[in-house]
């Protein structure tokens, strides 16, 4: 029979493993606003990265994504206001590198998939219009 301290330790280990290992995704309530677009960042890069939306010369930080993790977050309609395009700027937190995507048109309700690759210049962005 397994001792009570061993069972307790095993349960604690499982809780910590699942808590640390899960990917962060936006809650349904965060994605409810149809005026927002949805940005999914798949970080296949070794380091954590900061992701910015760059529009009309203004840079807005939209996410920080840990290395080898995926996050889904709303791209607020305030970033997308008016016609035009957005570039996504990716900055690894541990290096001086950065990568800027080509301009993409993102409308409210669209789904944007950003895949950060290693090396970073192989990063890609895809927009699925609703």
Secondary structure, 3 states (H helix, E strand, C coil): CCCHHHHHHHHHHHHHHHHHHCCCECCCCCCCCCCCEEEEEEECCCCCEEEEEEECCEEEEEEEECCCCEEEEEECHHHHCCCCCEEEEEEECCCCCCEECCCECCCCCCEEEEEECCCHHHCEEEEECC
